[in-house]
Amino acid sequence: MKFLLVNLDWPGLVSKKTYKIHLSLPPLDLLLMSNFVNEKGDEAIIFDGFVEDPSRLQGLLTWADWIVVATTPYHMWQCPNSEWNWITKALEQFPKEKVILSGLHASIFPEQSLKSTGVHAVIRREPEGVLRDFLAKRRWEDTQGVSFLREGQLVENPLGALPLMDELVVKNYNVDISRYGYLLLGDKTGVFEASRGCPWKCTFCDQEMYSWKYRTKTPQVFAQEVSNGIEQSGMKNAYFYDLEFTVSKKRTLELCEELIKQKVQDKLRWTCQTRADTVNEEVVEAMKAAGCVLIHFGVESANPEALRGTNKKIDLESIDKGVRLVKKLGLQTACFFMFGLPGEKPDEFDNTLEFARNLNPTYASFHFAIPFPGTPLYDQYIQEKKLPWGVWPATFFEGWPHEQIVHYLSRAYKKFYLWPKKIEPRQFLFRLQNLPRKLSYFSSVV
């Protein structure tokens, strides 16, 4: 069989509805699926709409027996784009009888996805194990984790067992890495994962695609996968896309030890995301020695009551301590901040902005809280607004019109990046790196 694995290209650098950046990172889920297909002796081609010439697609649509279309790229599983109308429009050129839809939209709204697009079937939750089951059975209607319509009625096959993390290893990093980059690192950026899911259950974070389970990959297996990926693709940077990379101090030290054994630090600069209360000097020093140059932190809000309402189970003192430690040890920092969480009043938004300025991370990103379907925040939203299940709003906070939200975000970025304050020489040099790409992003937001 011939499989075409497609990432849909979301329009624009930044979503005009949710203000989310559309990153150009390798499609890890499609890479894993292509490896599974090739191991079975079948053929697989990846078409990534984020980076490829759209004129190439038409011939591939004719070539393929089956077309798996990801509406939610792997790196957007936890905070997906919500513009459903764009998906139906993008699928108009596809032969629907061949299309299998994957992503959060299909996982949360299988019946709506099937009826609005007319595709053959949809995959719920993680797609790699579902495709592997199909390769064994050769019929979508018999495959675990698949939904389809039979005489207009929804049929939902039961979910199968999740693959072990050591089975989710990219053995052949078969993408043109020169097409991918991350604005805070540079070009030739790859993606890896040492775990999936998260032991914390924050109200705003969508873990539906991860089946709300936390699973880990053996450190030796992970380090070998990274080393192989570097050699195969020539990547220079990488994003380790675990939701929380430093959940366990012992495990993080083991991961870094194995990466150092593979001499990854001599070939690769990498970044990750984690909680500020799970880092200490020993862990950060080990990460730095293994090649880490940047750590992302979800700070969310500086208003204690709003922060408690997220169920993040962290306080401002711990956030301040963790971020400042990482800066002190010479790594770059990127912090994410949200406005408009439940119970937060507009006159309290500036507290978060001032906290961001006082933390002074290398980079800061500002958004209004979005109630993604599948999260407790979404359930709270539809209950409070007395709305039916299926509505997908742009933000939780609806006290301002769109134009005022855009104006406030513009003000937040300008007050953080342009405010008059002495910036340490190291921080200044970090901010100059990849300046054209960063300016193009921030100009799209503001």
N, C-alpha and C positions, 0 to 999 in steps of 0.2 A: 504493500500500500504506500501511497505518497501523501505525506502530511505537510500542509502549509501552516505554520505557526505565526500568528499575526499579533503585533501590538498596534492598537489604534492610535493614530496621531491626534492628540487633543490640540485644538487651535490656540495659537498664541503662546508666548513664553509664560504668561501668568493668566489664570482663569479670571475672567471679568465678573464671575458670579461669586466665587469663594476666595479669590485673591491668592490661590495656591500656585506655586511655581511648578512648571512642568519640566522635571529634570530629565536629562538625556543620559540614562544609565543603562548598562547592559541588562536585558530581560532575563533575570535569573531563572524564573519559572519556565520560560520557553527554552532556555539552554538545557535545563534538566530534562524537559520533555523530549527535546531533540535527541539527547543522549539515549534515553529509553527506547525511542523509535529505532535509532541506528543499531542498538544492541540486539534488537529483534530481527535485524536484516531488512527492515523497511527503510524508506527514504524520508528525510525531513529537511525542510528549508525554513529558515526564520526570516520573516519580513517585519522589520521594526519601523513603523511609520514615523517615529520620532526623528529618525536620522536618514532614512532612505528616500530615493527618488520615487515618487508615487507612480510614475509611468511604468515602472518595473512590475507593479502589482498585477496588472491585467493578465499578463501571460501566465503568472503563477496561479491565478484563480482557475484558469483552464487546466493547468498541469495537475493540480491536486485532486486526490480522491476525497480527502477530508480537510477542512479548514478550521482550525481551533483559533478563535479570536478572543484575546484578552482585553476586556474593557477596563480592567484595573491592573496596571503593571505591578509587578511584585513590590517595587519600592514605594507604591502608593496603597498597599493593602490596608494599612492602619489609618490612613486619612485620604480616602479616594476622592476623585473628582465627582461632582454631583450632576453634571449637565447631561441628563438622560436623553434629551432631544438630539444632542450631537451624535450619540451612539446610533440611534435609528437612522439618522441621515447618512452617517459614514458607512452603514451596512447596505445602503441601497444598491451599490454596485456589485455586491457579493451574491453568488448563487446560493440562495438560502437553504436549499436541500442538502448542501454540503457543509453548512456552518454549524459548529459547536461553540457555544458562547461560554466563556469563563470569566470570573471576576466577582466583585461584590454585588453588582446589580443582579446577576444571575443567581447568586447564592441567597440573597435576601428576598428577591422578588422573582422567583422562577416562573410563575404563571404569567405575570406581567411581561417579563422578558421574552417569553415564547410567543405570546399573542401579539405584542407590539412589533416584533422583528420578523416573525415567521421562520425562524431558524429551525434546524432539525432537532436540536436538543441543547440543554444547558448543563454545565458542570457546577455543582455546589461545593463551595469551600476550596481547599487546596487541590489544584488541577493535576499535579504530577502523578499521585497515586491512582487517580481516576483514569488517566490515560494509560497507565501501566496495566490496570485491570481490563481496559478495553483491548489492549494488545493481546491479552490472553484469551479473550472471549470473542472479539471481532464483531460484536454487535452492541451498539450504544444502548439499545433497549434492555440489554442484559447486564449492563455495567453498573457497578455500585457508585452511588453519588451522582447519578445522572437523573435529570427530570425531562419529561417530554409530554407531548399532547397525544392522546389517543381518542379519536372521535370528538375532539374539542375539549376533552377532560384531562386535567393535570394528573400525570403519573409520576410519583417520586420514588425512585429506587432508594433503599436504605444506604446510609453512608457506610463506606468500608473502613477497615482499620487504617490509621494514619501510617505512612511509611516511617521507618526508623530514620533518625537524622543521618546516620552513617550511610544510608541508602541514597540520600539527597546530596550526592557529590557530583560536581561537574567534572567529568573525566576528559571532555574535549571542549575547551573554551573557544568554540568555533564562531566567533564574531569578529568583525573588523574593529579592534579596540580604538583605532585612531578616530572613530566617529563619536566616541563617548568621552564625556568629561563632567567634572563637578566644579561649580564655580568657586568653591572655597578651597579646592585642592589643585586642580589643573586638568590638563588633557590626559587621554589614555587612562581613564579611570574604570576599574572593574568593580564588581559587586560579589561579596561572599557572605555566608551566614554561619555562625557557630552555634546558633540556637534558633528556635522558632517559638513565638508566643511570649508570654510574660507572666510571672507569678503575681504581679500586682494587677488590680482590676480598676483602673481609673475610669471614671464615668464617661469621659470624652473620647477615649481611645478605642478604635474599632478592631477587635480581635476575632471577629466572626470568620474571616478567611483562615485564621490559624486554629479554628475549632476551639478557641479558649483554652488551649493546653500549652504548657511549657515543656519543651523537649530540647535536649542538648546533643551536640555532636562530639565525638571523642576528640580530645585536643590533637592527638597525633594525626588523625584523619583530616581534621580541619587544616592543620599546618601543611600537610602534604598537598591537599587540594589547592591551597593558596600558591604554594611553590610551583606546582604544575601549571596553574593558570598564568603565572608570570612568564614561565618559559614558553608556553604555547602561544600567548597573545602579544607579549612584549609590553604589557601594561606597566605604567609607572606609578600609579596611584590606585587606591582601593577604598571602598566604603564597606566596612563590616556592618551589615544591616540588621544585626540583632536589635530587638526592641530595647533591651537593657544588657549591655555587654558585660558589666561588672557585677552581675547578680551575686556571684560567689567569689570571695577573695581567693580561695584555694584554686578554684577552677580558672580564674583569670590569670593567676600566676603560672598555672600549668600551660594554658594557651600561649602565653608569652614565651615561656621556656621552649616550647616546641617550635614556635615561629623563629626564635633565635637559632635553634639547631639547624633549621633550614636556611639560615642566613637571609631571611626575608628582609631584615632591616637594611641590608646592603643594596636591595633592588627596588624597594617599594616604600612609599609614604602612605600611611593609612589613617582613616578616621573611623569613629564609632559614635554611638549615642548611649547615654546611661543616666542614672540618677546621681545627683550631687551628694547624696548621703551614703553611697556605696563605694566611694573612692577614698583611699588614704595614701600616704606618701609611698609606701612600699608598692602598692598596686600601680600608681601613676608612673613611678620610676621604671617598673618592669615594662609597662606599656610603651614608654618612651624608648627604652632600650630595644624593644622589638619593632620599632619603626613608626609608632603612633605619633602624629603631629597635631591632631585636632580632636577635641572631644565635644560632642553636642550634649546639651542639657535641656530638658524640658522644665522650665521654671514655672510657667503658666501664669500665676497671678501673685501680686504682692499684697493682696487683700486677704488677711488670714481666714475670714469666714468663707470667702469664695474658694480659697485653696483647700480648706477642709471639705467643702462640698464636692470636690472632685474625687474624693476617696484616694488621693495620691499618697496620703499618710506620710507627709513630710512637712517641715516647718521652714520659715524663712531663714532662721539662723543656720540650719544645716545646709541650705542651698548656698548661702553666702560663704560659708566655710569651705564647701567643696569646690566651688568655682574659683575662689581665691587661691586655694591650694594648687590647683592645676595651673593657673597663671603663674604662680610663684615658681613652679618647677619647669617653666619654659615652654609649655604647650599652648597652642591656640585654643580658644574657646568660642563656641557658638551657642547662644541661648534663645529658646523659643518662648514667646510671651503671648498670652491671650487676653482679650478684653470681652466683656459681656457674658461672663459666666452667670449661672442662676443666682439671683439675689444681689448681684453687683449693680450699683447705681452709676450712671454716667459720671457723676462728680468724683467717683472713686477710681476711674480708669487711669488718671494721671499718677496715682500711687504706684502702679505697675511700671509706668514709663520712668518715673524717678528711680525706682529700684533698679531698672535696667541700666540707667546712667551711672548709678553708684557702683553696681557690679562691674561695669565697664568691660564686658567680654569683647573679644576680638570682633565678633559679629553678633548681631541681634536680628531676630525675625519677629514681626508683629502680625497677629491675625485676630479676628473676632472668632469666638468659639462656634464651631459648627456641630450641630447634633446629627451625626452620621447614623443612618439606619443600622440597627444591630447593637447600638450602645445604650446604656442606661440614660444618658443625656437625651437621646432621641425619644425614649419612652416617656421621660419627664415632659419633653416638649409637646408631644401630641396629646398627652393627658391634660396639661395646663391649657392648651389651645383648643381642646375638644375637637381634634382633627382625626380623620381616619388613618389607619395604618397605610403607608405608601407615599405620603407626602414627603418630599425631600427639600427642606428649606435651605437657604443660603447661610443663615446664622441663627444662633439661639436668641440673640438680642435683636429685638425688632422695634426698639424705641426711636431709632433714627432712620431716615430714608437712605437709600443706597448712596446718594451723593455725599451725605454727611459722614457716612462710614468711611468712604474713600478719602474724604478730606481729613478725617482723624488719623487714618493710617499714614497718609502722606505727612502729616504733622509729626507723628511718632518717629518715622524714619528720619526725617530731617532733624528733629531734636536730638536723636541719638547720634547720627553720623556727622552732623555739622555743628554741634554745640561747642562753644569755645571752652576748651579744657586742655591742659597739657597731656599729650599722649606719649606714653613711653616709647623710645626709639624702636624697640622690638615690635610693639603693637602697630606702630606706624608702618614699618616695613611689611608686616603681614597684610595690612589693609591695601598696600600698593600692589600686591601680587594679584594677577589676573584681573586688573582693574577694568579693562573694557567689558569683560563679561559681567562683572558685578554691577557696573553702571547700567548696562542694558537691562539687568533684572530689576534693580531698584527704580529705574525710570519707568518700567512697565507697571510697577506697583503704585508709585506715587504720581 
